[in-house]
Amino acid sequence: MSMSAFFRALRTSYQAEIDDLAFDSEGRNVLRKRLLEKRGQISFLKQMMELSPEMVAVVFHDGFHFELPTVMEQVLTLESDEFPDWSSLGDAVQLTPWAQELADSLLPEPQGDWFMVVAAALEYLYHRPSPHHLEAAAQENHDNDAGATHGAVRRQDHADDFDKDGEQHHDHEESSADWLEEHGFDRKD
């Protein structure tokens, strides 16, 4: 899937923001503490939503749950002036209670709706495995299966699980496709 130039540019900056917050000068992981501090500065930070959305979006780190990843994949293809309304993503993206409180303080702002779409997409990108990671995981699974003494038995045992997961995945894909079609996107068949 292709990603818009807008998100390609912000992806690295968002990752850098998280990395900058993660460790102190002594190498201790202080991400949680620093995120709490940043969340307390939201009144000031909201001034930067439009010019530096990646610097503000970090306050939502780990505050989203993505119900319909296919919808987020579609959002990632859009340029900054093509985003759907934040409210239209309600089925696709859920906020934790603390993140919902932050969102409620930002949504009334002139660019609040736009910013929430950006923040969700950046967080989705942060947690989304890259193609390199997917290939490495597939190779590791293949190596583990090939090296197992009872690999054939184990693969057979998990064949039923795959069918169940595949069925759930299909239902999930169908729900995502329905949502996209309802919001004006072309259906991929």
Protein Blocks (a to p, Z undefined) as FASTA:
>chain_A
ZZdfklmmmmmmmmmmmmmmmpcfkopafklmmmmmmmmmmmmmmmmmmmmmmlmmmmmg
okaccfblmlmmmmmmpcfklcccfklmmmmpccdfklmmmmmmmmmpmklmmmmmmmmm
mmmmmmpccfklmmmmmmmmmmmmmmpmklmmmmmmmmmmmmmmmmmmmmmmmmmmmmmm
mnopacdZZ
